[in-house]
Amino acid sequence: MRIIRAKDYQDMSRKAANIISAQIIMKPDCVLGLATGSTPIGIYRQLIEWYEKGDLDFADVTTVNLDEYKGLSPENEQSYAYFMHHRLFDHVNINPQRTHLPDGTNPDADGECARYEALLQSVGGIDLQLLGLGNNGHIGFNEPDTAFEKETHCINLLEQTIEANKRFFDSIDEVPKQAYTMGIRTIMMAKKILLVVNGEGKADILKEALYGPVTPHVPASILQMHPDVTVVADEAALSRCMK
Ligand code: GLP
């Protein structure tokens, strides 16, 4: 595991965007696993800037997103589909047909999970998976549990996650209680993983994830078992990891 120390949020974003950019340049038809949340916003902004300068070409890139709220349509501003369009897809030359997320509008959870799992297989594996870190150690929406869920599944969001994500909604009642998420196996099958973390609020959980026991109670701890993980975190997030 490589740990890259960034000065602050902007530095983290630029360093992580450089890694994604290198992936696209090295393999223009790569499959990128993408993440939402506040952490990657600066990365997407940077990628757009480099695209506008002519340094990046998304024409042959395929993307698969980690997760989506169950019950939200792509038109809903809080949906992850809306986020991805607004923060990245609409600003670069990516082919919309090659951008994939779980379909939050599908009420048939089993059907939707099977469809997304098949889609993940059909794209032929993820070259680089971008991950944020939930306050409770979740990756995607793989919440702390007694076992790692391997496949795409429908998850009941924990109170703490609903609480953490209510800042994006008008009220806590509007935060969906369920989500579709890629499972741990798909994440672990990615050839490369890029975990981005910022802020002091994540310092304890980042330390647990990187140096604590590998346990489904801290889902991100499974990343210790992956052969090619790069962590880009700012000094505040790494403040408990000083050795
Ligand atoms: C959300 C997403 C995760 C994300 C995490 C952290 O619940 N499902 O993919 O990594 O929360 O979000 P943030 O970057 O806003 O702290």
py3Dmol code that shows the C-alpha trace and the ligand (Angstrom):
import py3Dmol

protein = """\
ATOM      1  CA  MET A   1       0.000   0.000   0.000  1.00  0.00           C
ATOM      2  CA  ARG A   2       1.348   3.405  -1.018  1.00  0.00           C
ATOM      3  CA  ILE A   3       0.418   6.348   1.157  1.00  0.00           C
ATOM      4  CA  ILE A   4       0.769   9.745  -0.452  1.00  0.00           C
ATOM      5  CA  ARG A   5       0.642  12.656   1.930  1.00  0.00           C
ATOM      6  CA  ALA A   6      -1.026  15.776   0.572  1.00  0.00           C
ATOM      7  CA  LYS A   7      -0.887  19.204   2.154  1.00  0.00           C
ATOM      8  CA  ASP A   8      -4.576  19.957   1.977  1.00  0.00           C
ATOM      9  CA  TYR A   9      -7.783  19.223   0.057  1.00  0.00           C
ATOM     10  CA  GLN A  10      -6.604  20.927  -3.106  1.00  0.00           C
ATOM     11  CA  ASP A  11      -3.280  19.116  -3.084  1.00  0.00           C
ATOM     12  CA  MET A  12      -5.063  15.797  -2.442  1.00  0.00           C
ATOM     13  CA  SER A  13      -7.393  16.481  -5.358  1.00  0.00           C
ATOM     14  CA  ARG A  14      -4.578  17.329  -7.766  1.00  0.00           C
ATOM     15  CA  LYS A  15      -2.458  14.337  -6.778  1.00  0.00           C
ATOM     16  CA  ALA A  16      -5.388  11.940  -7.118  1.00  0.00           C
ATOM     17  CA  ALA A  17      -6.465  13.532 -10.414  1.00  0.00           C
ATOM     18  CA  ASN A  18      -2.913  13.003 -11.687  1.00  0.00           C
ATOM     19  CA  ILE A  19      -3.186   9.284 -10.953  1.00  0.00           C
ATOM     20  CA  ILE A  20      -6.540   9.017 -12.767  1.00  0.00           C
ATOM     21  CA  SER A  21      -5.190  11.092 -15.612  1.00  0.00           C
ATOM     22  CA  ALA A  22      -2.164   8.795 -15.958  1.00  0.00           C
ATOM     23  CA  GLN A  23      -4.535   5.815 -16.097  1.00  0.00           C
ATOM     24  CA  ILE A  24      -6.528   7.377 -18.953  1.00  0.00           C
ATOM     25  CA  ILE A  25      -3.371   8.313 -20.861  1.00  0.00           C
ATOM     26  CA  MET A  26      -1.818   4.858 -20.417  1.00  0.00           C
ATOM     27  CA  LYS A  27      -5.045   3.071 -21.391  1.00  0.00           C
ATOM     28  CA  PRO A  28      -7.519   5.327 -23.218  1.00  0.00           C
ATOM     29  CA  ASP A  29     -10.220   2.624 -23.200  1.00  0.00           C
ATOM     30  CA  CYS A  30      -9.877   1.928 -19.479  1.00  0.00           C
ATOM     31  CA  VAL A  31     -12.690   1.146 -17.067  1.00  0.00           C
ATOM     32  CA  LEU A  32     -12.817   3.610 -14.182  1.00  0.00           C
ATOM     33  CA  GLY A  33     -14.732   2.831 -11.022  1.00  0.00           C
ATOM     34  CA  LEU A  34     -16.045   6.140  -9.718  1.00  0.00           C
ATOM     35  CA  ALA A  35     -17.209   7.461  -6.377  1.00  0.00           C
ATOM     36  CA  THR A  36     -19.425  10.262  -5.126  1.00  0.00           C
ATOM     37  CA  GLY A  37     -19.499  12.244  -1.879  1.00  0.00           C
ATOM     38  CA  SER A  38     -17.774  15.515  -1.113  1.00  0.00           C
ATOM     39  CA  THR A  39     -14.230  14.123  -1.208  1.00  0.00           C
ATOM     40  CA  PRO A  40     -13.885  13.528  -4.984  1.00  0.00           C
ATOM     41  CA  ILE A  41     -15.471  16.818  -6.093  1.00  0.00           C
ATOM     42  CA  GLY A  42     -12.078  18.553  -6.399  1.00  0.00           C
ATOM     43  CA  ILE A  43     -10.672  15.604  -8.359  1.00  0.00           C
ATOM     44  CA  TYR A  44     -13.466  15.830 -10.922  1.00  0.00           C
ATOM     45  CA  ARG A  45     -13.012  19.616 -11.160  1.00  0.00           C
ATOM     46  CA  GLN A  46      -9.328  19.076 -11.902  1.00  0.00           C
ATOM     47  CA  LEU A  47     -10.002  16.393 -14.518  1.00  0.00           C
ATOM     48  CA  ILE A  48     -12.454  18.741 -16.273  1.00  0.00           C
ATOM     49  CA  GLU A  49      -9.814  21.473 -16.312  1.00  0.00           C
ATOM     50  CA  TRP A  50      -7.256  19.182 -17.915  1.00  0.00           C
ATOM     51  CA  TYR A  51      -9.857  17.987 -20.426  1.00  0.00           C
ATOM     52  CA  GLU A  52     -10.619  21.599 -21.359  1.00  0.00           C
ATOM     53  CA  LYS A  53      -6.915  22.241 -21.883  1.00  0.00           C
ATOM     54  CA  GLY A  54      -6.797  19.307 -24.276  1.00  0.00           C
ATOM     55  CA  ASP A  55      -4.693  17.103 -22.016  1.00  0.00           C
ATOM     56  CA  LEU A  56      -7.320  14.419 -21.416  1.00  0.00           C
ATOM     57  CA  ASP A  57      -9.615  12.470 -23.710  1.00  0.00           C
ATOM     58  CA  PHE A  58     -12.543  10.518 -22.275  1.00  0.00           C
ATOM     59  CA  ALA A  59     -13.883   9.309 -25.657  1.00  0.00           C
ATOM     60  CA  ASP A  60     -13.108   5.644 -25.032  1.00  0.00           C
ATOM     61  CA  VAL A  61     -13.387   5.554 -21.241  1.00  0.00           C
ATOM     62  CA  THR A  62     -16.027   3.420 -19.520  1.00  0.00           C
ATOM     63  CA  THR A  63     -17.185   4.234 -15.997  1.00  0.00           C
ATOM     64  CA  VAL A  64     -18.986   2.212 -13.350  1.00  0.00           C
ATOM     65  CA  ASN A  65     -20.101   3.906 -10.157  1.00  0.00           C
ATOM     66  CA  LEU A  66     -20.008   2.348  -6.747  1.00  0.00           C
ATOM     67  CA  ASP A  67     -23.514   3.050  -5.589  1.00  0.00           C
ATOM     68  CA  GLU A  68     -26.856   4.822  -5.842  1.00  0.00           C
ATOM     69  CA  TYR A  69     -29.670   5.636  -3.451  1.00  0.00           C
ATOM     70  CA  LYS A  70     -32.668   3.355  -3.895  1.00  0.00           C
ATOM     71  CA  GLY A  71     -35.712   5.388  -4.827  1.00  0.00           C
ATOM     72  CA  LEU A  72     -33.951   8.396  -6.371  1.00  0.00           C
ATOM     73  CA  SER A  73     -34.153   9.077 -10.098  1.00  0.00           C
ATOM     74  CA  PRO A  74     -31.277  10.650 -12.086  1.00  0.00           C
ATOM     75  CA  GLU A  75     -33.290  13.898 -12.184  1.00  0.00           C
ATOM     76  CA  ASN A  76     -33.241  14.121  -8.394  1.00  0.00           C
ATOM     77  CA  GLU A  77     -30.428  16.487  -7.439  1.00  0.00           C
ATOM     78  CA  GLN A  78     -29.395  14.253  -4.531  1.00  0.00           C
ATOM     79  CA  SER A  79     -29.041  11.153  -6.678  1.00  0.00           C
ATOM     80  CA  TYR A  80     -25.553   9.962  -7.470  1.00  0.00           C
ATOM     81  CA  ALA A  81     -26.473   9.856 -11.169  1.00  0.00           C
ATOM     82  CA  TYR A  82     -27.232  13.597 -11.008  1.00  0.00           C
ATOM     83  CA  PHE A  83     -23.984  14.176  -9.095  1.00  0.00           C
ATOM     84  CA  MET A  84     -21.895  12.374 -11.704  1.00  0.00           C
ATOM     85  CA  HIS A  85     -23.484  14.257 -14.607  1.00  0.00           C
ATOM     86  CA  HIS A  86     -23.229  17.588 -12.881  1.00  0.00           C
ATOM     87  CA  ARG A  87     -19.700  17.086 -11.496  1.00  0.00           C
ATOM     88  CA  LEU A  88     -18.051  15.276 -14.409  1.00  0.00           C
ATOM     89  CA  PHE A  89     -19.888  13.609 -17.283  1.00  0.00           C
ATOM     90  CA  ASP A  90     -21.599  16.714 -18.689  1.00  0.00           C
ATOM     91  CA  HIS A  91     -18.294  18.575 -18.882  1.00  0.00           C
ATOM     92  CA  VAL A  92     -16.094  16.056 -20.714  1.00  0.00           C
ATOM     93  CA  ASN A  93     -16.333  14.052 -23.948  1.00  0.00           C
ATOM     94  CA  ILE A  94     -17.367  10.808 -22.301  1.00  0.00           C
ATOM     95  CA  ASN A  95     -19.896   8.659 -24.164  1.00  0.00           C
ATOM     96  CA  PRO A  96     -23.019   8.632 -21.926  1.00  0.00           C
ATOM     97  CA  GLN A  97     -23.672   5.043 -23.083  1.00  0.00           C
ATOM     98  CA  ARG A  98     -20.462   4.039 -21.352  1.00  0.00           C
ATOM     99  CA  THR A  99     -21.318   5.562 -17.978  1.00  0.00           C
ATOM    100  CA  HIS A 100     -23.018   3.193 -15.571  1.00  0.00           C
ATOM    101  CA  LEU A 101     -24.616   3.424 -12.142  1.00  0.00           C
ATOM    102  CA  PRO A 102     -27.082   1.226 -10.317  1.00  0.00           C
ATOM    103  CA  ASP A 103     -30.621   2.297 -11.263  1.00  0.00           C
ATOM    104  CA  GLY A 104     -32.144   3.831  -8.145  1.00  0.00           C
ATOM    105  CA  THR A 105     -35.586   3.874  -9.740  1.00  0.00           C
ATOM    106  CA  ASN A 106     -35.758   0.087 -10.021  1.00  0.00           C
ATOM    107  CA  PRO A 107     -37.904  -1.057  -7.069  1.00  0.00           C
ATOM    108  CA  ASP A 108     -36.977  -4.695  -7.714  1.00  0.00           C
ATOM    109  CA  ALA A 109     -33.856  -4.962  -5.552  1.00  0.00           C
ATOM    110  CA  ASP A 110     -32.916  -8.498  -6.575  1.00  0.00           C
ATOM    111  CA  GLY A 111     -33.412  -7.692 -10.236  1.00  0.00           C
ATOM    112  CA  GLU A 112     -31.399  -4.470 -10.062  1.00  0.00           C
ATOM    113  CA  CYS A 113     -28.513  -6.077  -8.175  1.00  0.00           C
ATOM    114  CA  ALA A 114     -28.374  -8.937 -10.680  1.00  0.00           C
ATOM    115  CA  ARG A 115     -28.476  -6.482 -13.598  1.00  0.00           C
ATOM    116  CA  TYR A 116     -25.641  -4.370 -12.171  1.00  0.00           C
ATOM    117  CA  GLU A 117     -23.552  -7.388 -11.246  1.00  0.00           C
ATOM    118  CA  ALA A 118     -23.876  -8.687 -14.836  1.00  0.00           C
ATOM    119  CA  LEU A 119     -22.964  -5.269 -16.165  1.00  0.00           C
ATOM    120  CA  LEU A 120     -19.847  -5.151 -13.992  1.00  0.00           C
ATOM    121  CA  GLN A 121     -18.807  -8.527 -15.392  1.00  0.00           C
ATOM    122  CA  SER A 122     -19.513  -7.422 -18.951  1.00  0.00           C
ATOM    123  CA  VAL A 123     -17.198  -4.396 -18.849  1.00  0.00           C
ATOM    124  CA  GLY A 124     -14.335  -6.792 -18.220  1.00  0.00           C
ATOM    125  CA  GLY A 125     -12.990  -5.623 -14.882  1.00  0.00           C
ATOM    126  CA  ILE A 126     -12.130  -2.265 -13.378  1.00  0.00           C
ATOM    127  CA  ASP A 127      -8.704  -0.825 -14.132  1.00  0.00           C
ATOM    128  CA  LEU A 128      -8.782   1.841 -11.438  1.00  0.00           C
ATOM    129  CA  GLN A 129     -11.337   2.153  -8.646  1.00  0.00           C
ATOM    130  CA  LEU A 130     -11.650   5.501  -6.894  1.00  0.00           C
ATOM    131  CA  LEU A 131     -12.921   5.276  -3.311  1.00  0.00           C
ATOM    132  CA  GLY A 132     -13.882   7.729  -0.620  1.00  0.00           C
ATOM    133  CA  LEU A 133     -14.099   6.691   3.014  1.00  0.00           C
ATOM    134  CA  GLY A 134     -17.303   6.860   5.023  1.00  0.00           C
ATOM    135  CA  ASN A 135     -17.144   8.187   8.578  1.00  0.00           C
ATOM    136  CA  ASN A 136     -17.803   4.683   9.843  1.00  0.00           C
ATOM    137  CA  GLY A 137     -15.297   3.043   7.493  1.00  0.00           C
ATOM    138  CA  HIS A 138     -17.699   2.217   4.700  1.00  0.00           C
ATOM    139  CA  ILE A 139     -16.583   2.049   1.082  1.00  0.00           C
ATOM    140  CA  GLY A 140     -19.265   2.560  -1.543  1.00  0.00           C
ATOM    141  CA  PHE A 141     -22.237   1.824   0.685  1.00  0.00           C
ATOM    142  CA  ASN A 142     -20.727  -1.325   2.177  1.00  0.00           C
ATOM    143  CA  GLU A 143     -21.670  -0.583   5.752  1.00  0.00           C
ATOM    144  CA  PRO A 144     -19.991  -2.111   8.824  1.00  0.00           C
ATOM    145  CA  ASP A 145     -21.438  -5.582   9.354  1.00  0.00           C
ATOM    146  CA  THR A 146     -20.547  -9.020  10.643  1.00  0.00           C
ATOM    147  CA  ALA A 147     -19.465 -10.252   7.204  1.00  0.00           C
ATOM    148  CA  PHE A 148     -18.220  -8.733   3.950  1.00  0.00           C
ATOM    149  CA  GLU A 149     -20.961  -8.708   1.313  1.00  0.00           C
ATOM    150  CA  LYS A 150     -19.320  -9.737  -1.920  1.00  0.00           C
ATOM    151  CA  GLU A 151     -21.768  -8.853  -4.662  1.00  0.00           C
ATOM    152  CA  THR A 152     -23.908  -5.893  -5.606  1.00  0.00           C
ATOM    153  CA  HIS A 153     -26.597  -5.672  -2.965  1.00  0.00           C
ATOM    154  CA  CYS A 154     -29.304  -3.493  -1.527  1.00  0.00           C
ATOM    155  CA  ILE A 155     -28.219  -2.143   1.834  1.00  0.00           C
ATOM    156  CA  ASN A 156     -30.171  -0.659   4.710  1.00  0.00           C
ATOM    157  CA  LEU A 157     -28.197   2.459   5.509  1.00  0.00           C
ATOM    158  CA  LEU A 158     -27.087   2.793   9.113  1.00  0.00           C
ATOM    159  CA  GLU A 159     -28.340   5.695  11.227  1.00  0.00           C
ATOM    160  CA  GLN A 160     -24.848   7.201  11.314  1.00  0.00           C
ATOM    161  CA  THR A 161     -24.626   7.214   7.510  1.00  0.00           C
ATOM    162  CA  ILE A 162     -28.070   8.772   7.167  1.00  0.00           C
ATOM    163  CA  GLU A 163     -26.980  11.357   9.730  1.00  0.00           C
ATOM    164  CA  ALA A 164     -23.680  12.018   7.882  1.00  0.00           C
ATOM    165  CA  ASN A 165     -25.385  12.384   4.510  1.00  0.00           C
ATOM    166  CA  LYS A 166     -28.311  14.535   5.629  1.00  0.00           C
ATOM    167  CA  ARG A 167     -26.206  17.649   4.926  1.00  0.00           C
ATOM    168  CA  PHE A 168     -26.981  17.135   1.230  1.00  0.00           C
ATOM    169  CA  PHE A 169     -30.760  16.999   1.789  1.00  0.00           C
ATOM    170  CA  ASP A 170     -33.345  19.547   2.986  1.00  0.00           C
ATOM    171  CA  SER A 171     -34.185  17.347   5.954  1.00  0.00           C
ATOM    172  CA  ILE A 172     -33.133  14.019   7.422  1.00  0.00           C
ATOM    173  CA  ASP A 173     -36.512  12.519   6.442  1.00  0.00           C
ATOM    174  CA  GLU A 174     -35.598  12.974   2.795  1.00  0.00           C
ATOM    175  CA  VAL A 175     -32.431  10.862   3.036  1.00  0.00           C
ATOM    176  CA  PRO A 176     -33.202   7.473   1.473  1.00  0.00           C
ATOM    177  CA  LYS A 177     -32.967   4.571   3.888  1.00  0.00           C
ATOM    178  CA  GLN A 178     -31.617   2.128   1.334  1.00  0.00           C
ATOM    179  CA  ALA A 179     -29.049   2.066  -1.437  1.00  0.00           C
ATOM    180  CA  TYR A 180     -27.669  -0.222  -4.101  1.00  0.00           C
ATOM    181  CA  THR A 181     -23.934  -0.758  -3.823  1.00  0.00           C
ATOM    182  CA  MET A 182     -21.172  -2.638  -5.529  1.00  0.00           C
ATOM    183  CA  GLY A 183     -19.975  -5.412  -3.251  1.00  0.00           C
ATOM    184  CA  ILE A 184     -16.565  -5.879  -1.690  1.00  0.00           C
ATOM    185  CA  ARG A 185     -15.530  -8.555  -4.173  1.00  0.00           C
ATOM    186  CA  THR A 186     -15.947  -6.269  -7.181  1.00  0.00           C
ATOM    187  CA  ILE A 187     -14.036  -3.512  -5.442  1.00  0.00           C
ATOM    188  CA  MET A 188     -11.263  -5.938  -4.505  1.00  0.00           C
ATOM    189  CA  MET A 189     -11.113  -7.286  -8.077  1.00  0.00           C
ATOM    190  CA  ALA A 190     -10.190  -3.844  -9.412  1.00  0.00           C
ATOM    191  CA  LYS A 191      -6.620  -3.876 -10.729  1.00  0.00           C
ATOM    192  CA  LYS A 192      -5.783  -0.673  -8.873  1.00  0.00           C
ATOM    193  CA  ILE A 193      -7.485   1.157  -6.054  1.00  0.00           C
ATOM    194  CA  LEU A 194      -7.187   4.837  -5.234  1.00  0.00           C
ATOM    195  CA  LEU A 195      -8.518   5.801  -1.800  1.00  0.00           C
ATOM    196  CA  VAL A 196      -8.898   9.524  -1.141  1.00  0.00           C
ATOM    197  CA  VAL A 197      -9.445  10.938   2.323  1.00  0.00           C
ATOM    198  CA  ASN A 198      -9.362  14.434   3.750  1.00  0.00           C
ATOM    199  CA  GLY A 199     -10.047  16.217   7.003  1.00  0.00           C
ATOM    200  CA  GLU A 200      -9.410  15.577  10.651  1.00  0.00           C
ATOM    201  CA  GLY A 201     -12.864  14.066  11.077  1.00  0.00           C
ATOM    202  CA  LYS A 202     -11.650  10.977   9.176  1.00  0.00           C
ATOM    203  CA  ALA A 203      -8.286  10.662  10.996  1.00  0.00           C
ATOM    204  CA  ASP A 204      -9.343   7.932  13.459  1.00  0.00           C
ATOM    205  CA  ILE A 205     -11.238   5.820  10.963  1.00  0.00           C
ATOM    206  CA  LEU A 206      -8.422   6.127   8.403  1.00  0.00           C
ATOM    207  CA  LYS A 207      -5.946   4.838  10.970  1.00  0.00           C
ATOM    208  CA  GLU A 208      -8.251   1.920  11.776  1.00  0.00           C
ATOM    209  CA  ALA A 209      -8.703   1.141   8.092  1.00  0.00           C
ATOM    210  CA  LEU A 210      -4.998   1.215   7.282  1.00  0.00           C
ATOM    211  CA  TYR A 211      -3.464  -0.247  10.435  1.00  0.00           C
ATOM    212  CA  GLY A 212      -6.251  -1.933  12.399  1.00  0.00           C
ATOM    213  CA  PRO A 213      -7.412  -5.527  12.051  1.00  0.00           C
ATOM    214  CA  VAL A 214      -9.050  -6.538   8.776  1.00  0.00           C
ATOM    215  CA  THR A 215     -12.681  -6.805   9.759  1.00  0.00           C
ATOM    216  CA  PRO A 216     -16.120  -6.268   8.209  1.00  0.00           C
ATOM    217  CA  HIS A 217     -16.780  -3.910  11.115  1.00  0.00           C
ATOM    218  CA  VAL A 218     -14.437  -1.514   9.282  1.00  0.00           C
ATOM    219  CA  PRO A 219     -15.152  -2.366   5.635  1.00  0.00           C
ATOM    220  CA  ALA A 220     -12.248  -0.276   4.272  1.00  0.00           C
ATOM    221  CA  SER A 221      -9.816  -2.449   6.265  1.00  0.00           C
ATOM    222  CA  ILE A 222     -10.189  -5.118   3.535  1.00  0.00           C
ATOM    223  CA  LEU A 223      -8.084  -2.833   1.335  1.00  0.00           C
ATOM    224  CA  GLN A 224      -5.014  -3.973   3.327  1.00  0.00           C
ATOM    225  CA  MET A 225      -5.381  -7.257   1.424  1.00  0.00           C
ATOM    226  CA  HIS A 226      -5.348  -5.648  -2.041  1.00  0.00           C
ATOM    227  CA  PRO A 227      -2.036  -5.768  -3.947  1.00  0.00           C
ATOM    228  CA  ASP A 228      -2.230  -2.295  -5.499  1.00  0.00           C
ATOM    229  CA  VAL A 229      -3.735   0.389  -3.302  1.00  0.00           C
ATOM    230  CA  THR A 230      -2.727   4.029  -3.329  1.00  0.00           C
ATOM    231  CA  VAL A 231      -4.018   6.236  -0.541  1.00  0.00           C
ATOM    232  CA  VAL A 232      -3.950   9.972  -1.150  1.00  0.00           C
ATOM    233  CA  ALA A 233      -4.829  11.764   2.055  1.00  0.00           C
ATOM    234  CA  ASP A 234      -4.225  15.201   3.451  1.00  0.00           C
ATOM    235  CA  GLU A 235      -2.179  15.868   6.562  1.00  0.00           C
ATOM    236  CA  ALA A 236      -5.267  16.290   8.714  1.00  0.00           C
ATOM    237  CA  ALA A 237      -6.624  12.862   7.747  1.00  0.00           C
ATOM    238  CA  LEU A 238      -3.189  11.289   8.276  1.00  0.00           C
ATOM    239  CA  SER A 239      -2.630  13.026  11.611  1.00  0.00           C
ATOM    240  CA  ARG A 240      -3.200   9.813  13.622  1.00  0.00           C
ATOM    241  CA  CYS A 241      -1.072   7.736  11.273  1.00  0.00           C
ATOM    242  CA  MET A 242       2.243   9.367  12.200  1.00  0.00           C
ATOM    243  CA  LYS A 243       4.625   6.589  12.937  1.00  0.00           C
TER     244      LYS A 243
END
"""
ligand_1 = """\
16
GLP
C -21.134 8.278 0.921
C -20.802 7.406 -0.303
C -19.380 6.936 -0.286
C -18.475 8.075 0.127
C -18.762 8.420 1.557
C -17.923 9.576 2.075
O -22.038 7.698 1.789
N -21.665 6.294 -0.498
O -19.036 6.409 -1.561
O -17.127 7.701 -0.001
O -20.112 8.652 1.793
O -18.455 10.784 1.691
P -17.717 12.147 1.818
O -16.652 12.146 0.775
O -18.763 13.190 1.546
O -17.169 12.223 3.203
"""
view = py3Dmol.view(width=600, height=400)
view.addModel(protein, "pdb")
view.setStyle({"model": 0}, {"cartoon": {"style": "trace"}})
view.addModel(ligand_1, "xyz")
view.setStyle({"model": 1}, {"stick": {}})
view.zoomTo()
view.show()
